[in-house]
Amino acid sequence: MWLVLGGTSHGRVERDENAQKGSMTGAMLQGLDKVTARISTFEAEFDVPVRFGSLVIQARACHKAPPTEAPESTVFLEIDETFEMGNSRGVFTGWMFASSPAVSALEHPVYDVWVVDCIKASNSESDSSD
């Protein structure tokens, strides 16, 4: 949705940020186990813990650039490491960027995790009515 601010033809045009927020349901992530050299692809729905090895990952938000801008997906993640005794500790909290994973990366001796893309809500109601 676009808004024109000002009453003249010189008014600014701004994108309504709330138009995109409701359409994302989670994030597509990839993880590398450095010991086995295996890469796994997995989905993380918002606020639903996902286990990758000893890591527990929760996606909190995902923003994707509109098609008119350079491709970019940013995801806010909380990553905890769990141990045998049931203890856990936070190893990462923050935004990760799909186009520049090294800017804000998980630093872990065994695992790497990075963002692939945001996941949109499926539009199954409109698909089934066709």
trRosetta pair geometry for C-beta under 8 A, 3 or more apart (Angstrom, degrees):
i j d omega theta_ij theta_ji phi_ij phi_ji
1 15 7.3 117 74 -162 53 61
1 16 4.2 -14 79 32 104 128
1 19 4.4 172 12 -73 98 146
2 13 5.7 -4 -175 -171 113 102
2 14 7.3 151 -156 77 65 35
2 15 6.1 -43 -103 -102 66 55
2 16 7.2 -143 -85 -7 16 88
3 13 7.2 156 78 -153 46 54
3 14 5.4 -21 61 63 97 84
3 15 7.8 149 18 -116 82 9
3 16 5.8 94 -22 -58 109 95
4 11 4.9 76 173 106 88 134
4 12 7.6 161 -156 82 51 41
4 13 5.7 -25 -101 -98 67 75
5 11 5.2 -177 81 -175 46 103
5 12 4.8 -9 54 59 108 89
5 13 7.6 -173 15 -83 79 25
5 14 6.5 27 -14 6 118 110
6 10 6.7 -66 124 86 150 67
6 11 3.0 -172 63 -109 104 92
6 12 6.4 97 0 14 120 69
7 11 6.9 129 14 -66 15 126
8 11 5.8 153 64 -39 58 84
15 19 7.4 -103 172 36 85 124
15 66 7.0 -139 -132 -24 160 147
16 19 4.7 85 91 -19 101 108
17 20 6.7 -66 -171 36 46 98
17 21 6.7 50 144 -36 76 108
18 21 5.5 -48 -143 19 45 119
18 22 7.4 34 173 -15 70 99
19 22 7.9 -76 -178 28 22 97
20 23 5.9 -68 -161 30 48 114
20 24 7.3 35 158 -20 79 103
20 63 7.2 78 117 -142 127 74
20 64 7.1 -140 -180 54 132 80
20 66 7.5 -120 -76 -72 143 89
21 24 7.1 -69 -166 26 33 101
21 63 7.9 -25 -99 -100 68 86
23 120 5.3 -16 154 -141 94 94
23 121 5.9 -122 -163 18 53 98
24 46 7.9 98 122 -46 87 123
24 61 7.8 76 95 -168 136 54
24 62 4.6 -148 169 74 146 103
24 63 7.4 -115 -16 -85 162 32
24 64 6.9 154 -82 -3 127 106
24 118 4.9 -51 -129 176 121 123
24 119 6.7 102 -159 71 73 51
24 120 6.1 -62 -100 -100 49 53
24 121 7.5 -167 -125 -24 4 78
25 45 6.0 -31 148 -136 89 86
25 46 6.4 -122 179 0 45 102
25 119 5.4 -64 63 102 85 98
25 120 6.8 73 7 175 92 17
25 121 4.8 110 -40 -76 121 71
26 43 5.8 70 115 175 138 92
26 44 5.3 -173 -174 94 110 49
26 45 3.9 -79 -76 -110 137 38
26 46 5.4 -136 -87 -27 69 64
26 48 7.7 -35 -104 37 128 110
26 59 5.5 106 -153 73 71 146
26 62 6.8 64 153 -8 16 142
26 118 7.6 155 92 -164 36 61
26 119 4.5 -4 68 48 80 124
27 43 7.3 163 85 -155 40 58
27 44 5.1 -10 59 59 86 98
27 59 4.5 180 17 -120 113 153
27 62 4.8 171 -73 -86 96 136
27 73 7.5 143 -134 157 98 125
27 75 4.3 42 -101 -114 155 144
27 77 7.7 -84 50 -76 157 100
27 115 6.2 -61 -177 -133 127 93
27 116 7.7 137 169 47 81 74
27 117 7.3 173 -158 92 65 39
27 118 5.8 -48 -106 -114 68 49
27 119 6.2 -148 -81 0 13 93
28 41 6.9 0 -178 -174 95 97
28 42 7.8 169 -154 91 56 30
28 43 5.7 -34 -101 -100 62 71
28 44 8.0 174 -89 20 17 75
28 115 7.7 91 79 -168 61 59
28 116 4.2 -63 108 69 101 115
28 117 4.7 14 43 54 118 81
28 118 7.5 -99 12 -37 83 2
28 119 5.8 117 -38 -57 84 98
29 41 7.4 166 89 -153 44 53
29 42 5.8 -21 67 68 89 76
29 43 7.5 143 20 -110 78 20
29 44 5.6 27 -1 -5 124 116
29 50 7.9 152 43 85 134 152
29 57 6.9 -99 60 142 171 159
29 59 7.7 -161 -38 -65 124 120
29 75 7.6 -112 -78 73 100 168
29 113 5.9 0 178 -171 124 96
29 114 6.9 157 -158 81 76 34
29 115 6.1 -49 -107 -107 73 43
29 116 6.2 -174 -102 4 17 93
30 39 5.9 3 -178 -176 111 102
30 40 6.8 163 -155 83 61 45
30 41 5.1 -27 -100 -99 82 68
30 42 7.7 138 -100 20 34 67
30 113 7.3 166 87 -151 45 52
30 114 5.7 -15 61 61 90 84
30 116 5.6 89 -20 -51 98 111
31 39 7.1 162 82 -153 41 56
31 40 5.1 -12 58 58 92 94
31 42 7.0 -7 5 19 109 112
31 52 4.6 106 2 -174 176 148
31 53 7.5 -151 148 -1 141 106
31 55 7.6 -165 -135 54 146 141
31 111 6.0 -16 -171 -165 107 106
31 112 6.6 163 -155 85 55 53
31 113 4.7 -16 -102 -100 87 75
31 114 7.8 163 -85 18 43 62
32 37 7.6 -15 -169 -146 95 36
32 38 7.5 165 -149 85 54 39
32 39 5.3 -24 -96 -99 74 76
32 111 6.7 149 77 -157 58 53
32 112 4.2 8 46 51 107 102
32 113 7.9 -152 21 -67 68 37
33 36 4.6 17 103 40 122 98
33 37 7.2 -61 85 -6 75 14
33 38 5.1 9 43 54 109 85
33 40 7.5 49 -17 -7 99 107
33 53 6.0 143 -102 -66 106 133
33 110 6.7 -14 -152 162 66 87
33 111 6.3 -25 -103 -101 52 76
34 37 7.1 26 -156 -78 30 53
34 109 7.4 -116 54 150 145 48
34 110 5.5 -154 40 -162 103 37
34 111 6.8 -138 -4 -75 93 24
34 112 6.9 90 -53 -11 100 94
35 110 6.0 -12 -25 -146 105 93
40 52 6.6 -178 73 -136 136 107
41 116 7.0 25 -139 -32 102 156
42 50 6.0 155 137 175 132 141
42 52 6.7 -160 28 -80 150 111
43 50 7.6 -170 93 -97 44 151
43 119 6.1 47 -144 -55 111 156
44 48 7.0 -177 -170 72 61 86
44 50 4.6 -107 -105 -1 89 142
44 57 5.7 -78 -107 115 144 109
44 58 7.0 170 -177 -143 122 23
44 59 4.0 125 116 -13 116 116
44 77 7.8 45 105 -115 162 100
45 48 4.3 28 73 27 99 129
45 59 7.1 -172 106 54 14 115
45 119 7.7 -70 -96 69 62 141
46 59 5.6 -83 -98 99 50 91
46 60 6.4 70 -147 -144 86 22
46 61 7.2 50 -119 -76 116 36
46 62 7.7 -124 -74 -2 100 99
47 58 6.3 28 -123 -168 27 112
47 59 7.8 -74 -22 77 37 60
47 60 6.8 68 -64 -112 70 59
48 58 7.2 166 66 -128 27 82
49 56 5.0 -11 -164 -175 115 104
49 57 7.1 131 -156 64 59 39
49 58 5.4 -42 -94 -75 61 95
50 56 7.3 148 70 -159 38 53
50 57 4.8 -32 65 65 93 94
50 58 7.4 156 15 -81 76 43
50 59 8.0 22 7 -9 121 92
51 55 7.1 147 -157 83 50 55
51 56 5.7 -25 -98 -101 67 68
51 57 7.7 168 -89 17 17 80
52 55 4.8 -16 68 66 85 107
52 57 6.0 20 9 -8 111 122
52 111 6.7 120 120 -147 110 145
52 113 6.8 122 76 -91 158 117
53 110 6.8 -159 154 122 160 124
53 111 5.6 -160 43 -74 146 131
54 81 5.4 36 124 -159 102 81
54 82 5.5 -143 -175 58 78 71
54 83 7.3 43 -167 -82 128 41
54 110 7.6 52 31 76 112 145
54 111 7.8 -154 48 -22 80 135
55 79 5.6 -15 -166 -168 113 102
55 80 7.1 145 -156 78 60 42
55 81 5.8 -39 -97 -98 63 65
55 82 7.7 167 -102 10 14 81
55 91 7.3 -82 -119 43 100 136
55 108 7.6 -30 -75 -119 126 171
55 111 5.7 -107 -25 70 135 168
55 113 7.1 -143 127 -46 166 136
56 79 7.2 156 77 -155 48 52
56 80 4.8 -14 57 62 99 95
56 81 7.8 176 15 -91 77 17
56 82 5.9 63 -20 -28 112 112
56 88 7.0 -25 24 -139 127 144
57 77 6.2 -27 -162 -162 93 113
57 78 7.5 149 -157 81 46 51
57 79 5.1 -9 -105 -105 74 84
57 113 6.6 175 -97 -146 142 161
58 77 7.0 144 77 -157 48 61
58 78 4.7 -11 60 59 101 98
58 79 7.8 -170 25 -75 64 43
59 62 6.4 4 176 -48 124 105
59 75 5.6 -51 -138 -173 105 116
59 76 7.1 109 -165 75 59 58
59 77 5.8 -35 -101 -99 58 74
60 76 4.4 -56 63 98 103 108
60 77 7.1 -178 9 -91 87 22
60 78 6.4 65 -33 -10 116 101
61 75 7.1 170 88 -152 52 50
61 76 4.4 32 46 26 91 117
62 73 6.5 -4 -172 -173 98 97
62 74 7.1 167 -151 86 51 47
62 75 4.7 -8 -103 -104 84 81
62 76 7.6 -133 -65 19 46 70
62 118 3.9 150 147 -118 128 104
62 119 7.3 65 70 27 166 63
63 73 7.3 166 85 -153 47 51
63 74 5.1 -6 57 57 94 95
63 75 8.0 -171 23 -75 61 41
63 118 7.1 -151 66 -71 8 146
64 72 7.2 165 -152 91 48 55
64 73 4.9 -12 -103 -104 80 81
64 117 7.3 31 -104 -168 123 75
64 118 4.3 -115 -50 23 115 136
65 69 4.3 -106 175 84 119 118
65 70 6.4 -8 121 76 168 51
65 71 6.2 -180 58 -141 122 24
65 72 4.3 67 -17 47 124 88
65 73 7.5 -110 5 -64 78 45
66 69 5.5 82 60 12 73 100
69 72 7.3 -51 118 20 111 105
70 99 7.6 32 139 -84 110 166
71 98 7.8 -69 139 90 91 126
71 99 6.8 141 100 -72 79 120
72 97 6.7 -29 -160 -160 99 95
72 98 6.4 165 -155 50 47 100
72 99 5.2 -58 -108 -7 80 126
73 97 7.7 146 82 -157 50 48
73 98 4.2 47 54 -11 90 135
73 99 7.9 132 31 -22 61 81
73 115 5.7 -152 101 150 105 126
73 116 7.6 3 65 104 147 33
73 117 5.1 158 -31 -137 167 41
73 118 4.8 -163 -142 -23 119 86
74 95 5.3 4 179 -172 109 112
74 96 7.0 168 -153 80 60 41
74 97 5.3 -19 -103 -101 85 67
74 98 7.3 -118 -70 -3 41 81
74 115 7.3 79 -128 113 26 177
75 95 6.9 149 76 -151 34 61
75 96 5.3 -16 61 56 88 91
75 98 7.9 76 -6 -48 99 88
75 115 4.8 167 15 -107 121 130
75 118 7.1 172 -77 -87 97 79
76 94 7.0 -100 -140 159 69 21
76 95 5.4 -37 -91 -89 67 67
77 92 6.4 11 103 115 107 111
77 93 7.3 -146 98 -130 58 37
77 94 7.1 -11 55 64 74 44
77 95 7.8 122 14 -116 75 21
77 96 5.8 8 8 -3 122 115
77 113 7.5 -166 164 117 167 134
78 90 7.1 -57 -169 -133 87 106
78 92 7.4 173 -151 96 29 67
78 93 5.1 12 -114 -110 73 86
79 90 7.3 106 82 -158 51 64
79 91 5.4 -58 106 66 98 91
79 92 4.1 20 44 53 114 100
79 93 7.4 -154 27 -65 65 51
79 106 6.0 -12 57 -110 161 128
79 113 6.7 170 -98 39 151 154
80 88 4.6 37 163 168 123 122
80 89 6.6 164 -155 81 82 25
80 90 5.4 -51 -99 -95 78 49
80 91 6.6 132 -131 8 25 84
81 88 6.3 169 83 -153 42 74
81 89 5.8 -13 54 58 91 78
81 91 4.9 60 -20 -30 105 130
81 108 7.4 156 -74 -126 130 126
82 86 7.4 -29 -167 -149 101 28
82 87 7.4 156 -154 88 57 41
82 88 4.6 -32 -97 -94 65 99
83 86 7.3 -37 76 34 72 18
83 87 4.8 -7 47 64 115 87
83 88 6.8 -174 7 -83 78 44
83 89 8.0 34 -21 0 112 92
90 93 6.0 -8 -178 -33 128 109
91 106 6.6 52 125 -154 105 98
91 107 7.8 -141 173 65 96 62
91 108 5.9 44 166 -83 144 109
92 106 4.5 -67 -55 -107 153 85
92 107 7.8 143 -78 23 106 62
92 108 8.0 -74 -32 -42 115 109
92 113 7.8 -160 46 54 158 123
94 104 5.3 -123 119 -178 127 130
95 104 5.7 59 84 81 66 165
96 101 6.7 12 -171 -131 100 68
96 104 5.5 -141 -101 91 51 102
96 105 7.3 80 -123 -98 100 42
96 106 7.9 -20 -90 -28 130 86
96 113 7.7 -85 -97 113 168 89
96 114 6.6 -165 172 -144 135 52
96 115 4.7 157 111 -25 111 115
97 100 4.7 7 96 56 127 81
97 101 6.8 -149 74 -79 69 35
97 103 5.4 11 32 50 128 129
97 104 6.4 96 1 33 90 102
97 115 6.7 -139 127 43 10 135
98 101 7.4 -1 -148 -65 22 82
98 114 7.5 108 -124 161 52 92
98 115 4.3 -95 -78 103 75 105
98 116 6.4 60 -128 -170 115 9
98 117 6.5 53 -104 -77 154 45
100 103 4.3 48 124 -17 114 117
101 105 5.7 67 153 -93 77 101
101 114 4.3 -22 -121 -130 137 123
101 115 7.1 -178 -98 30 91 78
102 105 5.5 -21 -129 -37 36 131
105 112 7.6 -25 -172 -146 110 90
105 114 7.6 -22 -125 -91 88 90
106 111 7.0 -31 119 106 136 90
106 112 6.5 157 71 -142 106 46
106 113 5.0 44 13 39 147 94
108 111 4.8 -9 96 57 138 77
108 112 7.1 -170 54 -74 99 43
122 127 7.9 -42 165 -1 94 137
123 126 4.8 -19 155 37 107 111
123 127 6.1 121 103 -25 77 95
124 127 5.3 -58 -143 40 37 115
124 128 6.0 31 163 -19 71 108
125 128 6.3 -60 -147 36 25 104
125 129 6.6 18 158 -16 61 112
126 129 5.9 -59 -145 36 33 109
126 130 7.2 48 156 -38 62 97
127 130 6.3 -48 -164 9 33 114
